Every structure is written in C-alpha cells, then in structure tokens.
Amino acid sequence: MDIFELSDKLLTQDDKDSIHEITGYSYQQLMNDIEECDIEFLQSIYSDEKIIMDVGLNKKGLHIYRTLLSRRIDQYRRRVYSQNHEKINEWEENGIIIVPNFLENDEYDKIKSKLNMNQNFHLDLSSNVEFQKLITMTAGAPSTIMTLGSETIEFDKIDPNEEQYHLHSDTFQPCVKVFYYINDIQENEGSFCFVNGSTRVENKNFLKWLYESSCKSLDDTSDDVYDILPYKLNSDTFDTWGKPVKCTFSPRLGRKLTDEQLNVKLNAMDLPNMTPVLGKGNTLVIADTSGFHRRERAKQGVVRTTLRSGQRFNPFMI
C-alpha cells in the first residue's frame, strides 16, 4: 500500500470534509496536486519537517492534511502495539498522563540522593516494564526512551521573553515528552502547563487555527507572522537550537496576551483553560507536545530540577 492509498484508508470522511470546509479546496484537489510533486518534494511532505515551504499547497490545506494523517497513523500504530493498555483512552482524550508515586519510595529516595551528588544524573528505566509500556502506548511505537536525563533550571537566569513562556504547539505531529518530578512542584515554581484535549484533530476550530497559522507564517509580505512566531520563516536567522528558522514551525497562540486573554482564545476553540501540571516528587508526566503547552513563570530564586526525555520520529511510518 503506497502513501496515497494509506491516506485514503486512514483519513475519515470527516477529516476530508474538514479540509474542504476550512480551506475551500477539496481533499481530492489537494491530493491531485501532491501526486504531481517530484520524489524529493514528496519525501519532504511525508517526513517530520515541521512545515513545508509551499504557499500554494498550504493554502489548499497541506499542513492540516499532514496533521490529520500523522494523527491517524499514530492511532493505527497504537492499536497495533498497545490496544489493551488501561490508559489508552485517557491519552487520546487528553494528550497527557500524570502518574503520582511512580516509583517505590526506596527507589525514589535513592534517586534524590544520587542527584544531590551528581547533577548530570541519568535514570535507567530500560527494565521498568510499566514505563516502557507507557512510552510504547503514548508514542504508538516501540519505546526508544531508556533513560531520563537531569535538567536544572535557574529561573532568575532565564530571559523573560524566552519562547518557552509562550503558549505554543511544538509541531504538527504527535510527539512524546516525559518529565519526572524530583521535588514537589507547586504554583509559581515554573511548572509545565498544558491544555487538555488540544491534541484532538476532531476539533475543527483547532484545525482552522492551525491552517491560518501555517498560511500566515508563509506570507512574507505581512508582519502578522509575529503573532505566532518570533521570526519570518524565509529569514536567514537561526533558532535557539542553531537550526535555520525556515526549518522551525512551533506556532504560539499569541504574543503579549494575558492568561485571561489566552483562555478566552482557547475557550473560543472549544478548549479548556490552561492547567499548570503541579505534583509531588516522584510524579511522572507524559505529554504530547503537539498540544498547547508552555513553561510557567517562577517566583524569584526558584531552581527546579527534573528528569526528562522525549521521543519523536517520522510520523508517516507504519
């Protein structure tokens, strides 16, 4: 089965209708144009590139097509690998799983002790059956996360305008990030913040926002792009990780908006308010960061250490 047959099989009729309703172009019109692309361009379309720099195809819905197809393939794989996992419905409904008291108390105490002696500590979870099953289920593929590495953030040293403070989506495709809380994380301590359900592609208001954002980001005649990105995609500048910004598309919901204004925009998209993910030490958090998320701000003097990792790959592989 080639990728075009796969698209036709896995996308629902509602998915195809959504493309038409949002863009004004039919699913078949878009597919006809995609099928005419040369092999090199097709490889980029069916890859993990965050956005495809083609104004015409994006106007016809390429970005939301890639979003929908990557999600349907992800769901298909999940049922192959983890059909009976007890948390599968919770994951697909919310896009986040929180597991308090994840490890036994004595193991948790040993981790804290080792971390105090070595700030570059890595936690080996390769033989933790529960963890590996959770990652396989959430990623929709065999886990590649064997260890969690430590990350210490001194909030007083962070640029207050850093992108992580903006509510944003990392990418168009499902992707897994893992956080393990070493210490209790309370309000005003720089917690991870998530919008439950913002990974659900059945939400046409979210798809419409994603479509408009993708089109706006490729319009180099307008400064409206700065509402969703800190740069223009056609520029020669580089992002925080040293990649050319033309490779980066992690759209934010808005800039210079208050929490109240952000929640109003979320509610208008039929999404709930942002929720800080607070928790006691020994809490495991797994989130799909294609959903809206951000880092909360912290009060003065806060230093936070967590263990973390992630898994993301070409979303169009079966």
C-alpha positions in Angstrom: 0.0 0.0 0.0 1.5 3.4 -1.0 1.1 6.6 1.0 -1.8 7.8 -1.1 -3.8 4.6 -0.6 -2.9 4.8 3.1 -4.2 8.4 3.3 -7.4 7.4 1.7 -7.8 4.4 4.0 -6.9 6.1 7.3 -8.4 9.5 6.9 -12.0 9.6 7.9 -14.7 11.3 5.8 -14.9 13.9 8.5 -11.2 14.6 8.1 -11.6 15.0 4.3 -14.6 17.2 4.8 -12.7 19.4 7.3 -10.0 20.1 4.7 -12.7 21.3 2.3 -14.7 23.3 4.9 -11.6 25.1 6.2 -9.7 25.7 3.0 -12.4 25.9 0.3 -10.4 23.2 -1.6 -11.5 19.6 -1.7 -9.3 16.7 -0.3 -9.1 15.3 -3.8 -7.9 18.6 -5.3 -5.1 18.7 -2.7 -4.1 15.0 -3.3 -4.1 15.6 -7.1 -1.6 18.4 -6.6 0.5 16.4 -4.1 0.7 13.4 -6.5 2.2 15.7 -9.2 5.2 16.6 -7.0 8.6 15.2 -7.7 10.0 12.4 -5.5 12.3 14.7 -3.5 9.5 17.0 -2.6 7.2 14.1 -1.7 9.8 12.8 0.7 9.8 16.2 2.5 6.0 16.2 2.7 6.0 12.7 4.3 8.7 13.5 6.7 8.9 15.1 10.2 9.8 18.6 8.7 7.7 21.0 10.8 6.3 22.9 7.8 6.6 22.6 4.0 7.6 25.9 2.4 5.0 25.9 -0.4 2.4 28.7 -0.3 0.0 27.2 -2.8 -0.1 23.7 -1.2 -0.5 25.1 2.3 -3.4 27.3 1.0 -5.1 24.1 -0.2 -4.6 22.5 3.3 -1.2 20.7 3.1 -0.3 21.5 6.7 -3.6 20.3 8.2 -3.6 17.2 5.9 -0.2 16.3 7.3 -1.5 16.9 10.8 -4.6 14.7 10.3 -2.7 11.9 8.6 0.1 11.8 11.2 -2.6 11.5 13.9 -4.5 8.7 12.2 -1.3 6.8 11.6 -0.3 7.3 15.2 -3.7 6.0 16.3 -3.4 3.0 14.0 0.0 2.1 15.3 -1.2 2.5 18.9 -3.8 -0.2 18.4 -1.2 -2.5 17.0 1.2 -2.1 19.9 -1.0 -1.2 22.9 -4.6 -2.0 22.1 -5.4 -3.1 25.7 -3.5 -0.5 27.7 -5.6 0.8 30.5 -4.7 4.4 29.8 -5.1 4.5 26.0 -8.5 6.3 26.2 -7.2 8.9 28.7 -4.2 9.6 26.5 -6.2 10.0 23.3 -8.8 12.2 25.0 -6.4 14.5 26.9 -3.0 14.2 25.4 -1.4 13.9 28.9 -0.9 11.3 31.6 0.1 12.0 35.1 1.2 9.2 37.4 1.8 10.1 41.0 4.0 7.8 43.2 5.5 6.3 40.1 8.5 4.5 41.7 8.7 2.7 45.0 9.7 5.0 47.9 13.1 3.5 48.5 14.0 3.8 44.8 12.8 7.4 44.7 14.9 8.2 47.8 18.0 6.7 46.1 17.4 8.8 43.0 17.3 12.0 45.1 20.4 11.0 46.9 22.3 10.3 43.7 21.1 13.5 42.1 22.4 15.5 45.0 25.9 14.0 44.4 25.8 14.3 40.6 23.8 16.9 38.7 24.3 15.1 35.4 22.5 12.0 36.7 20.6 9.7 34.3 17.9 7.4 35.5 17.9 4.0 33.7 14.3 2.9 33.1 15.1 0.3 30.4 14.0 -2.6 32.6 11.0 -0.8 34.1 8.1 -2.6 32.4 5.4 -0.1 33.4 7.4 2.8 32.0 8.3 1.0 28.7 4.6 0.1 28.2 3.5 3.7 28.8 6.0 5.0 26.3 5.1 2.4 23.7 1.4 3.2 24.1 1.8 7.0 24.1 4.3 7.0 21.2 2.4 4.4 19.2 5.7 2.6 18.6 8.3 0.6 20.5 9.9 2.8 23.1 13.3 4.3 22.4 13.5 6.0 25.8 15.7 4.0 28.0 16.9 6.8 30.4 15.8 10.2 31.7 18.4 12.9 32.0 18.5 15.6 34.6 17.8 19.2 33.7 18.2 22.0 36.2 16.7 25.4 35.5 17.7 28.6 37.4 14.7 30.8 36.6 16.4 34.0 37.6 18.9 33.5 34.7 16.3 32.9 32.0 15.3 35.6 29.5 11.8 36.6 30.5 10.9 36.8 26.8 12.0 33.2 26.1 9.7 31.3 23.7 9.0 28.6 26.2 6.9 31.1 28.2 4.5 31.4 25.3 1.7 29.0 24.9 2.6 27.0 21.8 2.4 23.8 19.9 5.8 22.1 19.2 4.9 20.6 15.8 2.2 19.2 13.6 2.7 15.6 14.5 2.2 13.6 17.7 5.3 13.6 19.9 6.1 12.5 23.4 7.8 14.3 26.2 8.5 12.8 29.6 9.1 14.7 32.9 9.8 13.0 36.3 9.5 15.3 39.2 12.3 15.0 41.8 10.8 17.5 44.2 7.3 18.9 44.7 6.3 21.4 42.1 3.8 24.0 43.2 2.3 27.2 41.9 4.9 29.9 40.9 7.6 27.3 40.6 7.9 27.2 36.8 5.7 24.1 36.3 4.9 22.6 32.9 1.5 23.9 31.7 -0.8 22.0 29.3 -4.2 22.4 27.6 -6.0 19.1 27.9 -7.6 17.9 24.6 -5.6 20.3 22.4 -4.2 17.2 20.5 -7.6 16.2 19.2 -7.8 16.7 15.5 -11.5 16.2 15.6 -11.7 19.8 16.9 -12.3 21.8 13.7 -11.7 25.1 15.5 -8.1 24.0 16.3 -7.6 22.8 12.7 -8.8 26.1 11.4 -6.3 27.9 13.7 -3.5 25.6 12.5 -4.4 26.2 8.9 -4.5 30.0 9.3 -1.2 29.9 11.2 0.5 27.9 8.5 -0.7 30.3 5.8 0.2 33.4 7.8 3.7 32.1 8.5 4.5 31.8 4.8 3.2 35.3 3.9 6.5 37.3 3.9 4.6 40.5 2.9 2.9 40.8 6.4 4.2 41.3 9.9 1.2 39.3 11.2 3.6 36.3 11.5 5.0 37.8 14.7 1.8 36.9 16.4 2.6 33.2 16.0 6.4 33.1 15.5 9.4 35.2 16.7 10.8 35.4 13.2 9.8 35.1 9.5 10.4 31.7 8.1 12.2 32.9 5.0 14.9 34.7 7.0 18.5 33.6 7.4 18.5 33.7 11.2 18.8 30.7 13.5 16.6 29.4 16.3 17.6 28.6 19.9 19.0 25.2 18.8 21.0 26.6 15.9 18.7 25.5 13.2 17.7 27.8 10.3 14.3 29.2 11.3 12.9 28.1 8.0 13.0 24.6 9.4 11.1 25.6 12.6 7.4 26.0 13.0 6.2 25.8 16.6 3.3 28.3 16.4 2.2 30.2 19.6 -1.4 31.1 20.3 -0.5 34.8 20.6 2.1 37.2 21.9 1.8 39.7 24.7 -1.5 38.2 25.8 -2.6 37.9 29.5 -3.6 34.5 30.8 -7.2 35.6 30.8 -6.9 36.6 27.1 -5.2 33.2 26.2 -8.0 31.3 28.0 -10.6 33.3 26.1 -9.0 32.3 22.8 -8.8 28.7 24.0 -12.4 28.6 25.0 -13.4 30.1 21.6 -11.7 27.0 20.1 -13.8 24.7 22.4 -10.8 24.0 24.6 -10.4 24.3 28.4 -8.3 26.8 30.2 -4.5 26.2 30.6 -3.7 23.9 33.5 -0.4 24.0 35.4 0.8 20.4 36.0 1.6 20.5 39.7 2.7 17.5 41.6 4.6 15.9 44.4 8.1 14.5 44.0 8.0 11.0 42.3 5.4 12.1 39.8 5.7 11.0 36.2 4.2 13.2 33.5 4.0 12.2 29.8 2.6 14.8 27.4 2.0 15.1 23.6 3.6 18.5 23.0 1.8 18.9 19.6 -0.8 20.1 22.1 -0.7 23.6 23.5 1.8 24.0 26.4 4.3 26.3 28.0 6.6 26.8 30.9 5.0 28.7 33.8 6.9 31.6 35.3 8.5 31.2 38.7 8.9 33.4 41.7 12.4 34.8 42.4 15.0 32.4 43.5 13.4 29.2 42.2 15.7 26.5 41.0 14.0 23.4 39.5 15.5 20.0 38.7 13.6 17.4 36.8 14.5 14.3 34.8 13.2 14.3 31.2 13.4 12.9 27.7 11.4 12.7 24.5 10.5 10.5 21.5 9.7 11.8 18.0 10.3 10.2 14.6 8.9 10.3 11.0 5.1 10.2 11.7 4.2 8.6 8.4 5.9 5.3 9.0 3.6 2.3 9.7 
